[in-house]
Amino acid sequence: MDGLHTYSGVATDILAWAPKLKRPGGAMVFNDVGFAAFPGVSRAVAEWVNTHRLQWAMGHRGVPPGQGNLAVVFRD
């Protein structure tokens, strides 16, 4: 996901896409998580991940899923 970088924009994207991707092995990848310039991105993703107790992995420079990207994986 790399849409609007606001809390509302990210929360709306999550609500639209999560039902389509929520299956064993399904994943969502969010861009710009953890950047101070986009606090709404981190807040919306953190709330969703914590509410649904999902597994996630934060990328690092040069290592998938990449710097500033967070992959959320639905459990089997």
Residue pairs with C-beta under 8 A, 6 or more apart in sequence:
1 10
1 13
1 14
1 17
1 28
1 29
1 30
1 31
2 30
2 31
2 32
3 9
3 10
3 13
4 10
4 12
4 13
5 32
5 37
5 38
5 40
5 41
6 40
6 41
7 39
7 40
7 41
7 43
7 44
8 40
9 40
10 30
10 40
10 41
10 44
10 45
11 44
11 47
11 48
14 28
14 44
14 45
14 48
17 28
18 28
18 48
21 27
21 28
21 74
22 74
23 74
24 74
24 75
24 76
25 73
25 74
25 76
26 73
26 74
27 71
27 72
27 73
27 74
28 71
28 72
29 65
29 69
29 70
29 71
29 72
30 41
30 45
30 69
30 70
30 71
30 72
31 41
31 68
31 69
32 38
32 41
32 68
33 41
33 42
33 45
33 58
33 68
33 69
33 70
34 42
34 58
34 68
34 70
35 41
35 42
35 68
45 70
45 72
48 54
48 72
49 56
49 72
54 72
54 73
54 74
54 75
55 72
55 73
55 74
55 75
56 70
56 71
56 72
56 73
57 65
57 70
57 71
57 73
58 69
58 70
59 65
59 66
59 67
59 68
59 69
59 70
59 71
60 67
61 67
65 71
